[in-house]
Amino acid sequence: MDKELIKRANLRQPIEKHDTAAWANIEAVKSDSCVTIPSDIQVRNSKEHVDTNEK
């Protein structure tokens, strides 16, 4: 297979998972800075994940 064709085929595959992205579970957005605010459940899940994966 041609190297250019292989390169194009690989570009079609998504690299990141948008399901777990920081903006996936937005509860609110601050009007002045457009910063997203996650829900309380997501904050607790994130803290639990960090606490269990400490080194």
C-alpha distance matrix in Angstrom:
0.0 3.8 6.4 8.6 7.0 6.9 10.4 11.6 11.0 12.9 15.6 16.6 17.9 21.5 22.5 26.2 28.4 30.9 33.2 34.5 34.6 38.0 38.4 37.7 41.3 43.4 47.1 48.4 47.7 50.2 51.3 52.1 49.0 46.4 45.8 44.7 47.0 45.7 47.9 50.2 48.3 45.1 47.1 48.5 45.2 43.8 46.8 46.7 43.0 44.0 47.1 45.4 42.7 45.0 44.7
3.8 0.0 3.8 5.5 5.3 6.4 8.8 10.1 10.8 12.7 14.7 16.2 18.0 21.4 22.3 26.0 28.6 30.8 33.4 34.7 34.3 37.5 37.9 37.5 41.2 43.1 46.8 47.8 46.8 49.1 50.1 50.6 47.5 45.1 44.6 43.9 46.4 45.3 47.8 50.2 48.5 45.2 47.0 48.8 45.6 43.9 47.0 47.1 43.5 44.2 47.5 46.0 43.1 45.3 45.0
6.4 3.8 0.0 3.8 5.4 5.1 6.2 8.7 9.9 10.7 12.6 14.9 16.4 19.4 19.8 23.6 26.4 28.7 31.5 32.4 31.9 34.9 35.5 35.3 39.1 40.9 44.6 45.6 44.4 46.6 47.7 48.0 44.8 42.6 42.0 41.3 43.8 42.9 45.5 47.8 46.3 42.8 44.4 46.2 43.1 41.2 44.2 44.5 40.8 41.3 44.6 43.3 40.3 42.3 41.9
8.6 5.5 3.8 0.0 3.8 5.4 5.0 6.3 8.7 10.0 10.8 13.0 15.3 18.2 19.0 22.6 25.5 27.4 30.4 31.5 30.7 33.6 33.8 33.8 37.6 39.1 42.9 43.6 42.3 44.5 45.3 45.6 42.5 40.3 40.0 39.4 42.1 41.4 44.1 46.7 45.3 41.8 43.5 45.5 42.6 40.7 43.8 44.3 40.7 41.2 44.6 43.6 40.7 42.7 42.5
7.0 5.3 5.4 3.8 0.0 3.8 5.4 5.2 6.2 8.7 10.0 11.3 13.6 16.9 18.3 21.9 24.4 26.3 29.0 30.5 30.0 33.2 33.3 32.8 36.6 38.3 42.0 43.0 42.0 44.4 45.2 45.9 42.9 40.4 40.1 39.2 41.8 40.8 43.3 45.9 44.3 41.0 43.0 44.9 41.7 40.2 43.4 43.7 40.2 41.0 44.4 43.2 40.5 42.8 42.8
6.9 6.4 5.1 5.4 3.8 0.0 3.8 5.5 5.1 6.3 8.8 10.4 11.7 15.1 15.9 19.7 22.2 24.5 27.1 28.3 28.0 31.3 31.7 31.2 34.9 36.9 40.6 41.8 40.9 43.4 44.5 45.2 42.1 39.5 38.9 37.9 40.2 39.1 41.4 43.9 42.1 38.8 40.7 42.4 39.2 37.6 40.7 40.9 37.3 38.1 41.4 40.0 37.2 39.6 39.5
10.4 8.8 6.2 5.0 5.4 3.8 0.0 3.8 5.5 5.3 6.4 9.2 10.7 13.5 14.0 17.7 20.6 22.7 25.6 26.6 25.9 28.9 29.4 29.2 33.0 34.7 38.5 39.4 38.3 40.6 41.6 42.1 38.9 36.6 36.0 35.2 37.7 36.8 39.4 41.9 40.4 37.0 38.7 40.6 37.6 35.7 38.8 39.3 35.7 36.2 39.7 38.6 35.7 37.9 37.9
11.6 10.1 8.7 6.3 5.2 5.5 3.8 0.0 3.8 5.4 5.2 6.8 9.5 12.4 13.9 17.4 20.0 21.6 24.6 26.0 25.2 28.3 28.2 28.0 31.7 33.3 37.1 37.9 36.8 39.2 40.1 40.8 37.8 35.2 34.9 34.1 36.7 35.9 38.4 41.1 39.7 36.4 38.3 40.4 37.4 35.7 39.0 39.6 36.1 36.9 40.4 39.5 36.8 39.1 39.5
11.0 10.8 9.9 8.7 6.2 5.1 5.5 3.8 0.0 3.8 5.5 5.6 7.5 11.0 12.9 16.4 18.5 20.4 23.0 24.6 24.4 27.7 27.8 27.0 30.7 32.7 36.4 37.6 36.9 39.5 40.6 41.6 38.6 35.8 35.3 34.1 36.4 35.2 37.5 40.1 38.4 35.1 37.3 39.1 35.9 34.6 37.9 38.1 34.7 35.8 39.2 37.9 35.4 38.0 38.4
12.9 12.7 10.7 10.0 8.7 6.3 5.3 5.4 3.8 0.0 3.8 5.4 5.7 8.8 9.7 13.4 15.9 18.2 20.8 22.0 21.8 25.1 25.5 24.9 28.6 30.7 34.4 35.6 34.9 37.4 38.8 39.6 36.5 33.8 33.0 31.8 34.0 32.8 35.1 37.6 35.9 32.5 34.5 36.2 33.1 31.5 34.7 35.0 31.5 32.4 35.8 34.6 32.0 34.4 34.7
15.6 14.7 12.6 10.8 10.0 8.8 6.4 5.2 5.5 3.8 0.0 3.8 5.5 7.5 8.9 12.3 15.0 16.6 19.7 20.9 20.1 23.2 23.3 23.0 26.8 28.5 32.2 33.2 32.2 34.6 35.7 36.5 33.4 30.8 30.2 29.3 31.8 30.9 33.4 36.1 34.7 31.3 33.1 35.2 32.3 30.6 33.9 34.5 31.1 31.9 35.5 34.7 32.1 34.4 35.0
16.6 16.2 14.9 13.0 11.3 10.4 9.2 6.8 5.6 5.4 3.8 0.0 3.8 6.4 9.2 12.1 14.0 15.3 18.1 20.0 19.5 22.8 22.5 21.7 25.5 27.3 30.9 32.1 31.4 34.1 35.2 36.3 33.5 30.6 30.1 28.8 31.2 30.0 32.3 35.1 33.5 30.3 32.6 34.6 31.6 30.3 33.8 34.2 31.0 32.2 35.7 34.8 32.5 35.1 36.0
17.9 18.0 16.4 15.3 13.6 11.7 10.7 9.5 7.5 5.7 5.5 3.8 0.0 3.8 6.4 9.4 11.1 13.1 15.5 17.2 17.2 20.7 20.9 19.8 23.4 25.6 29.3 30.8 30.4 33.2 34.7 35.9 32.9 30.0 29.1 27.4 29.5 28.0 30.1 32.7 30.9 27.7 29.9 31.7 28.5 27.3 30.8 31.0 27.7 29.0 32.4 31.3 29.1 31.8 32.7
21.5 21.4 19.4 18.2 16.9 15.1 13.5 12.4 11.0 8.8 7.5 6.4 3.8 0.0 3.8 5.9 7.7 9.5 12.2 13.7 13.4 16.9 17.1 16.2 19.9 22.0 25.7 27.1 26.7 29.5 31.1 32.3 29.3 26.4 25.3 23.7 25.7 24.3 26.5 29.1 27.4 24.2 26.3 28.2 25.2 23.9 27.4 27.8 24.6 25.9 29.4 28.6 26.4 29.2 30.3
22.5 22.3 19.8 19.0 18.3 15.9 14.0 13.9 12.9 9.7 8.9 9.2 6.4 3.8 0.0 3.8 6.9 9.4 12.2 12.7 12.2 15.6 16.5 16.1 19.6 21.8 25.5 26.9 26.5 29.0 30.9 31.8 28.6 25.9 24.5 23.0 24.8 23.4 25.8 28.0 26.5 23.0 24.8 26.6 23.6 21.9 25.2 25.7 22.3 23.2 26.7 25.9 23.5 26.0 27.0
26.2 26.0 23.6 22.6 21.9 19.7 17.7 17.4 16.4 13.4 12.3 12.1 9.4 5.9 3.8 0.0 3.8 6.2 9.0 9.0 8.5 11.9 13.0 12.6 16.0 18.2 21.9 23.4 23.2 25.8 27.9 28.9 25.7 23.0 21.3 19.6 21.2 19.6 22.0 24.3 22.8 19.3 21.0 23.0 20.1 18.3 21.7 22.4 19.2 20.1 23.7 23.2 21.0 23.6 25.0
28.4 28.6 26.4 25.5 24.4 22.2 20.6 20.0 18.5 15.9 15.0 14.0 11.1 7.7 6.9 3.8 0.0 3.8 5.5 6.2 6.9 10.6 11.6 10.1 13.4 16.1 19.6 21.6 21.9 24.8 27.1 28.6 25.6 22.7 20.8 18.5 19.7 17.6 19.5 21.8 20.0 16.7 19.0 20.7 17.6 16.5 20.1 20.4 17.4 19.0 22.5 21.8 20.2 23.1 24.9
30.9 30.8 28.7 27.4 26.3 24.5 22.7 21.6 20.4 18.2 16.6 15.3 13.1 9.5 9.4 6.2 3.8 0.0 3.8 5.4 5.0 8.5 8.4 6.9 10.4 12.8 16.4 18.3 18.5 21.6 23.7 25.4 22.6 19.5 17.9 15.4 16.8 15.0 17.0 19.7 18.3 15.1 17.5 19.7 17.0 16.0 19.7 20.5 18.0 19.6 23.1 22.9 21.6 24.4 26.6
33.2 33.4 31.5 30.4 29.0 27.1 25.6 24.6 23.0 20.8 19.7 18.1 15.5 12.2 12.2 9.0 5.5 3.8 0.0 3.8 5.7 8.9 9.0 6.1 8.7 11.9 15.1 17.6 18.6 21.9 24.3 26.3 23.8 20.6 18.7 15.7 16.3 13.8 15.1 17.5 15.6 12.7 15.6 17.3 14.5 14.2 18.0 18.3 16.2 18.4 21.5 21.1 20.4 23.4 25.9
34.5 34.7 32.4 31.5 30.5 28.3 26.6 26.0 24.6 22.0 20.9 20.0 17.2 13.7 12.7 9.0 6.2 5.4 3.8 0.0 3.8 6.6 8.2 6.4 8.4 11.6 14.7 17.1 18.1 21.0 23.8 25.5 22.7 19.9 17.4 14.6 14.8 12.2 13.7 15.7 13.8 10.5 12.9 14.6 11.7 10.9 14.6 15.1 12.8 14.7 18.0 17.8 16.9 19.8 22.4
34.6 34.3 31.9 30.7 30.0 28.0 25.9 25.2 24.4 21.8 20.1 19.5 17.2 13.4 12.2 8.5 6.9 5.0 5.7 3.8 0.0 3.8 5.5 5.3 8.2 10.2 13.8 15.5 15.7 18.4 21.0 22.4 19.5 16.7 14.4 11.9 13.0 11.2 13.6 16.0 15.0 11.4 13.2 15.7 13.5 11.8 15.4 16.8 14.5 15.6 19.2 19.6 18.4 20.8 23.3
38.0 37.5 34.9 33.6 33.2 31.3 28.9 28.3 27.7 25.1 23.2 22.8 20.7 16.9 15.6 11.9 10.6 8.5 8.9 6.6 3.8 0.0 3.8 5.6 7.1 8.2 11.5 12.7 12.8 15.2 18.1 19.3 16.3 13.9 11.1 8.7 9.5 8.1 11.2 13.6 13.4 9.7 10.7 13.8 12.4 10.3 13.6 15.7 14.1 14.6 18.1 19.2 18.3 20.2 22.9
38.4 37.9 35.5 33.8 33.3 31.7 29.4 28.2 27.8 25.5 23.3 22.5 20.9 17.1 16.5 13.0 11.6 8.4 9.0 8.2 5.5 3.8 0.0 3.8 5.7 5.8 9.5 10.5 10.3 13.3 15.7 17.4 14.8 11.8 9.8 7.0 8.7 7.9 10.9 14.1 14.2 11.0 12.5 15.8 14.7 13.3 16.6 18.6 17.3 18.1 21.4 22.6 21.9 23.9 26.7
37.7 37.5 35.3 33.8 32.8 31.2 29.2 28.0 27.0 24.9 23.0 21.7 19.8 16.2 16.1 12.6 10.1 6.9 6.1 6.4 5.3 5.6 3.8 0.0 3.8 6.0 9.6 11.6 12.5 15.9 18.3 20.5 18.2 15.0 13.2 9.9 10.7 8.8 10.6 13.8 13.1 10.2 12.7 15.4 13.7 13.2 16.8 18.1 16.8 18.4 21.5 22.2 21.8 24.2 27.1
41.3 41.2 39.1 37.6 36.6 34.9 33.0 31.7 30.7 28.6 26.8 25.5 23.4 19.9 19.6 16.0 13.4 10.4 8.7 8.4 8.2 7.1 5.7 3.8 0.0 3.8 6.4 9.3 11.3 14.6 17.4 19.8 18.0 14.9 12.9 9.2 8.7 6.0 7.0 10.4 9.8 7.5 10.2 12.8 11.8 11.9 15.2 16.6 16.1 17.8 20.5 21.4 21.7 24.0 27.2
43.4 43.1 40.9 39.1 38.3 36.9 34.7 33.3 32.7 30.7 28.5 27.3 25.6 22.0 21.8 18.2 16.1 12.8 11.9 11.6 10.2 8.2 5.8 6.0 3.8 0.0 3.8 5.7 7.5 11.0 13.6 16.2 14.7 11.6 9.9 6.1 5.9 4.8 6.6 10.4 11.1 9.2 11.0 14.2 14.0 13.7 16.6 18.6 18.4 19.6 22.3 23.7 23.9 25.8 29.1
47.1 46.8 44.6 42.9 42.0 40.6 38.5 37.1 36.4 34.4 32.2 30.9 29.3 25.7 25.5 21.9 19.6 16.4 15.1 14.7 13.8 11.5 9.5 9.6 6.4 3.8 0.0 3.8 7.2 10.3 13.0 15.9 15.1 12.5 10.9 7.5 5.8 5.2 5.1 8.7 10.2 9.6 11.0 13.8 14.6 14.9 17.1 19.1 19.7 20.9 23.1 24.7 25.5 27.2 30.6
48.4 47.8 45.6 43.6 43.0 41.8 39.4 37.9 37.6 35.6 33.2 32.1 30.8 27.1 26.9 23.4 21.6 18.3 17.6 17.1 15.5 12.7 10.5 11.6 9.3 5.7 3.8 0.0 3.8 6.7 9.2 12.3 11.9 9.4 8.5 6.0 5.1 7.0 8.0 11.1 13.4 12.6 13.2 16.4 17.5 17.2 19.2 21.7 22.2 22.9 25.1 27.2 27.7 29.1 32.4
47.7 46.8 44.4 42.3 42.0 40.9 38.3 36.8 36.9 34.9 32.2 31.4 30.4 26.7 26.5 23.2 21.9 18.5 18.6 18.1 15.7 12.8 10.3 12.5 11.3 7.5 7.2 3.8 0.0 3.8 6.1 8.9 8.3 5.6 5.5 4.5 5.8 8.9 11.0 14.0 16.4 15.0 15.1 18.7 19.7 18.7 20.7 23.5 23.7 23.9 26.5 28.7 28.8 29.9 33.0
50.2 49.1 46.6 44.5 44.4 43.4 40.6 39.2 39.5 37.4 34.6 34.1 33.2 29.5 29.0 25.8 24.8 21.6 21.9 21.0 18.4 15.2 13.3 15.9 14.6 11.0 10.3 6.7 3.8 0.0 3.8 5.7 5.8 5.0 5.3 6.5 7.5 11.2 13.3 15.6 18.5 17.2 16.6 20.2 21.6 20.4 21.8 25.0 25.4 25.1 27.5 30.0 30.1 30.8 33.8
51.3 50.1 47.7 45.3 45.2 44.5 41.6 40.1 40.6 38.8 35.7 35.2 34.7 31.1 30.9 27.9 27.1 23.7 24.3 23.8 21.0 18.1 15.7 18.3 17.4 13.6 13.0 9.2 6.1 3.8 0.0 3.8 5.8 5.4 7.8 9.5 11.0 14.6 16.6 19.1 21.9 20.7 20.3 23.9 25.3 24.0 25.6 28.7 29.0 28.8 31.2 33.8 33.7 34.4 37.3
52.1 50.6 48.0 45.6 45.9 45.2 42.1 40.8 41.6 39.6 36.5 36.3 35.9 32.3 31.8 28.9 28.6 25.4 26.3 25.5 22.4 19.3 17.4 20.5 19.8 16.2 15.9 12.3 8.9 5.7 3.8 0.0 3.8 6.0 8.3 11.1 12.8 16.6 19.0 21.2 24.1 22.7 21.8 25.4 26.9 25.2 26.5 29.9 30.1 29.3 31.8 34.5 34.3 34.6 37.3
49.0 47.5 44.8 42.5 42.9 42.1 38.9 37.8 38.6 36.5 33.4 33.5 32.9 29.3 28.6 25.7 25.6 22.6 23.8 22.7 19.5 16.3 14.8 18.2 18.0 14.7 15.1 11.9 8.3 5.8 5.8 3.8 0.0 3.8 5.4 8.9 11.2 14.9 17.8 20.0 22.7 20.8 19.8 23.5 24.7 22.7 24.1 27.5 27.4 26.5 29.1 31.8 31.2 31.6 34.1
46.4 45.1 42.6 40.3 40.4 39.5 36.6 35.2 35.8 33.8 30.8 30.6 30.0 26.4 25.9 23.0 22.7 19.5 20.6 19.9 16.7 13.9 11.8 15.0 14.9 11.6 12.5 9.4 5.6 5.0 5.4 6.0 3.8 0.0 3.8 6.4 9.4 12.8 15.7 18.5 20.8 18.8 18.5 22.2 23.0 21.2 23.1 26.3 26.0 25.6 28.4 30.8 30.2 31.0 33.7
45.8 44.6 42.0 40.0 40.1 38.9 36.0 34.9 35.3 33.0 30.2 30.1 29.1 25.3 24.5 21.3 20.8 17.9 18.7 17.4 14.4 11.1 9.8 13.2 12.9 9.9 10.9 8.5 5.5 5.3 7.8 8.3 5.4 3.8 0.0 3.8 6.6 9.9 13.2 15.6 17.9 15.6 15.0 18.8 19.6 17.6 19.4 22.7 22.4 21.8 24.7 27.1 26.6 27.3 30.0
44.7 43.9 41.3 39.4 39.2 37.9 35.2 34.1 34.1 31.8 29.3 28.8 27.4 23.7 23.0 19.6 18.5 15.4 15.7 14.6 11.9 8.7 7.0 9.9 9.2 6.1 7.5 6.0 4.5 6.5 9.5 11.1 8.9 6.4 3.8 0.0 3.8 6.5 9.8 12.7 14.7 12.4 12.4 16.1 16.7 15.2 17.3 20.3 20.0 20.1 22.9 25.0 24.8 25.9 28.9
47.0 46.4 43.8 42.1 41.8 40.2 37.7 36.7 36.4 34.0 31.8 31.2 29.5 25.7 24.8 21.2 19.7 16.8 16.3 14.8 13.0 9.5 8.7 10.7 8.7 5.9 5.8 5.1 5.8 7.5 11.0 12.8 11.2 9.4 6.6 3.8 0.0 3.8 6.7 9.2 11.6 9.8 9.4 13.1 14.2 13.1 14.9 17.8 18.2 18.4 20.7 23.0 23.3 24.4 27.6
45.7 45.3 42.9 41.4 40.8 39.1 36.8 35.9 35.2 32.8 30.9 30.0 28.0 24.3 23.4 19.6 17.6 15.0 13.8 12.2 11.2 8.1 7.9 8.8 6.0 4.8 5.2 7.0 8.9 11.2 14.6 16.6 14.9 12.8 9.9 6.5 3.8 0.0 3.8 6.6 8.1 6.1 6.6 10.1 10.8 10.2 12.4 14.9 15.2 16.0 18.3 20.2 20.8 22.3 25.7
47.9 47.8 45.5 44.1 43.3 41.4 39.4 38.4 37.5 35.1 33.4 32.3 30.1 26.5 25.8 22.0 19.5 17.0 15.1 13.7 13.6 11.2 10.9 10.6 7.0 6.6 5.1 8.0 11.0 13.3 16.6 19.0 17.8 15.7 13.2 9.8 6.7 3.8 0.0 3.8 5.4 5.3 6.4 8.8 10.0 10.8 12.6 14.4 15.5 16.8 18.5 20.3 21.4 23.1 26.7
50.2 50.2 47.8 46.7 45.9 43.9 41.9 41.1 40.1 37.6 36.1 35.1 32.7 29.1 28.0 24.3 21.8 19.7 17.5 15.7 16.0 13.6 14.1 13.8 10.4 10.4 8.7 11.1 14.0 15.6 19.1 21.2 20.0 18.5 15.6 12.7 9.2 6.6 3.8 0.0 3.8 5.4 5.1 6.2 8.6 9.9 10.6 12.3 14.2 15.4 16.4 18.4 20.1 21.5 25.2
48.3 48.5 46.3 45.3 44.3 42.1 40.4 39.7 38.4 35.9 34.7 33.5 30.9 27.4 26.5 22.8 20.0 18.3 15.6 13.8 15.0 13.4 14.2 13.1 9.8 11.1 10.2 13.4 16.4 18.5 21.9 24.1 22.7 20.8 17.9 14.7 11.6 8.1 5.4 3.8 0.0 3.8 5.4 5.2 6.1 8.6 9.9 10.5 12.2 14.3 15.3 16.5 18.4 20.3 24.0
45.1 45.2 42.8 41.8 41.0 38.8 37.0 36.4 35.1 32.5 31.3 30.3 27.7 24.2 23.0 19.3 16.7 15.1 12.7 10.5 11.4 9.7 11.0 10.2 7.5 9.2 9.6 12.6 15.0 17.2 20.7 22.7 20.8 18.8 15.6 12.4 9.8 6.1 5.3 5.4 3.8 0.0 3.8 5.4 5.0 6.1 8.6 9.8 10.4 12.3 14.1 15.3 16.5 18.5 22.1
47.1 47.0 44.4 43.5 43.0 40.7 38.7 38.3 37.3 34.5 33.1 32.6 29.9 26.3 24.8 21.0 19.0 17.5 15.6 12.9 13.2 10.7 12.5 12.7 10.2 11.0 11.0 13.2 15.1 16.6 20.3 21.8 19.8 18.5 15.0 12.4 9.4 6.6 6.4 5.1 5.4 3.8 0.0 3.8 5.5 5.1 6.2 8.6 9.9 10.7 12.2 14.3 15.5 16.8 20.5
48.5 48.8 46.2 45.5 44.9 42.4 40.6 40.4 39.1 36.2 35.2 34.6 31.7 28.2 26.6 23.0 20.7 19.7 17.3 14.6 15.7 13.8 15.8 15.4 12.8 14.2 13.8 16.4 18.7 20.2 23.9 25.4 23.5 22.2 18.8 16.1 13.1 10.1 8.8 6.2 5.2 5.4 3.8 0.0 3.8 5.4 5.1 6.1 8.5 9.9 10.4 12.2 14.2 15.7 19.4
45.2 45.6 43.1 42.6 41.7 39.2 37.6 37.4 35.9 33.1 32.3 31.6 28.5 25.2 23.6 20.1 17.6 17.0 14.5 11.7 13.5 12.4 14.7 13.7 11.8 14.0 14.6 17.5 19.7 21.6 25.3 26.9 24.7 23.0 19.6 16.7 14.2 10.8 10.0 8.6 6.1 5.0 5.5 3.8 0.0 3.8 5.5 5.1 6.1 8.7 9.9 10.6 12.3 14.6 18.2
43.8 43.9 41.2 40.7 40.2 37.6 35.7 35.7 34.6 31.5 30.6 30.3 27.3 23.9 21.9 18.3 16.5 16.0 14.2 10.9 11.8 10.3 13.3 13.2 11.9 13.7 14.9 17.2 18.7 20.4 24.0 25.2 22.7 21.2 17.6 15.2 13.1 10.2 10.8 9.9 8.6 6.1 5.1 5.4 3.8 0.0 3.8 5.4 5.1 6.2 8.6 10.0 10.7 12.5 16.1
46.8 47.0 44.2 43.8 43.4 40.7 38.8 39.0 37.9 34.7 33.9 33.8 30.8 27.4 25.2 21.7 20.1 19.7 18.0 14.6 15.4 13.6 16.6 16.8 15.2 16.6 17.1 19.2 20.7 21.8 25.6 26.5 24.1 23.1 19.4 17.3 14.9 12.4 12.6 10.6 9.9 8.6 6.2 5.1 5.5 3.8 0.0 3.8 5.4 5.1 6.0 8.6 9.9 10.9 14.6
46.7 47.1 44.5 44.3 43.7 40.9 39.3 39.6 38.1 35.0 34.5 34.2 31.0 27.8 25.7 22.4 20.4 20.5 18.3 15.1 16.8 15.7 18.6 18.1 16.6 18.6 19.1 21.7 23.5 25.0 28.7 29.9 27.5 26.3 22.7 20.3 17.8 14.9 14.4 12.3 10.5 9.8 8.6 6.1 5.1 5.4 3.8 0.0 3.8 5.5 5.1 6.1 8.5 10.3 14.0
43.0 43.5 40.8 40.7 40.2 37.3 35.7 36.1 34.7 31.5 31.1 31.0 27.7 24.6 22.3 19.2 17.4 18.0 16.2 12.8 14.5 14.1 17.3 16.8 16.1 18.4 19.7 22.2 23.7 25.4 29.0 30.1 27.4 26.0 22.4 20.0 18.2 15.2 15.5 14.2 12.2 10.4 9.9 8.5 6.1 5.1 5.4 3.8 0.0 3.8 5.5 5.4 6.2 8.8 12.3
44.0 44.2 41.3 41.2 41.0 38.1 36.2 36.9 35.8 32.4 31.9 32.2 29.0 25.9 23.2 20.1 19.0 19.6 18.4 14.7 15.6 14.6 18.1 18.4 17.8 19.6 20.9 22.9 23.9 25.1 28.8 29.3 26.5 25.6 21.8 20.1 18.4 16.0 16.8 15.4 14.3 12.3 10.7 9.9 8.7 6.2 5.1 5.5 3.8 0.0 3.8 5.6 5.2 6.3 9.9
47.1 47.5 44.6 44.6 44.4 41.4 39.7 40.4 39.2 35.8 35.5 35.7 32.4 29.4 26.7 23.7 22.5 23.1 21.5 18.0 19.2 18.1 21.4 21.5 20.5 22.3 23.1 25.1 26.5 27.5 31.2 31.8 29.1 28.4 24.7 22.9 20.7 18.3 18.5 16.4 15.3 14.1 12.2 10.4 9.9 8.6 6.0 5.1 5.5 3.8 0.0 3.8 5.5 5.6 9.4
45.4 46.0 43.3 43.6 43.2 40.0 38.6 39.5 37.9 34.6 34.7 34.8 31.3 28.6 25.9 23.2 21.8 22.9 21.1 17.8 19.6 19.2 22.6 22.2 21.4 23.7 24.7 27.2 28.7 30.0 33.8 34.5 31.8 30.8 27.1 25.0 23.0 20.2 20.3 18.4 16.5 15.3 14.3 12.2 10.6 10.0 8.6 6.1 5.4 5.6 3.8 0.0 3.8 5.7 8.9
42.7 43.1 40.3 40.7 40.5 37.2 35.7 36.8 35.4 32.0 32.1 32.5 29.1 26.4 23.5 21.0 20.2 21.6 20.4 16.9 18.4 18.3 21.9 21.8 21.7 23.9 25.5 27.7 28.8 30.1 33.7 34.3 31.2 30.2 26.6 24.8 23.3 20.8 21.4 20.1 18.4 16.5 15.5 14.2 12.3 10.7 9.9 8.5 6.2 5.2 5.5 3.8 0.0 3.8 6.5
45.0 45.3 42.3 42.7 42.8 39.6 37.9 39.1 38.0 34.4 34.4 35.1 31.8 29.2 26.0 23.6 23.1 24.4 23.4 19.8 20.8 20.2 23.9 24.2 24.0 25.8 27.2 29.1 29.9 30.8 34.4 34.6 31.6 31.0 27.3 25.9 24.4 22.3 23.1 21.5 20.3 18.5 16.8 15.7 14.6 12.5 10.9 10.3 8.8 6.3 5.6 5.7 3.8 0.0 3.8
44.7 45.0 41.9 42.5 42.8 39.5 37.9 39.5 38.4 34.7 35.0 36.0 32.7 30.3 27.0 25.0 24.9 26.6 25.9 22.4 23.3 22.9 26.7 27.1 27.2 29.1 30.6 32.4 33.0 33.8 37.3 37.3 34.1 33.7 30.0 28.9 27.6 25.7 26.7 25.2 24.0 22.1 20.5 19.4 18.2 16.1 14.6 14.0 12.3 9.9 9.4 8.9 6.5 3.8 0.0
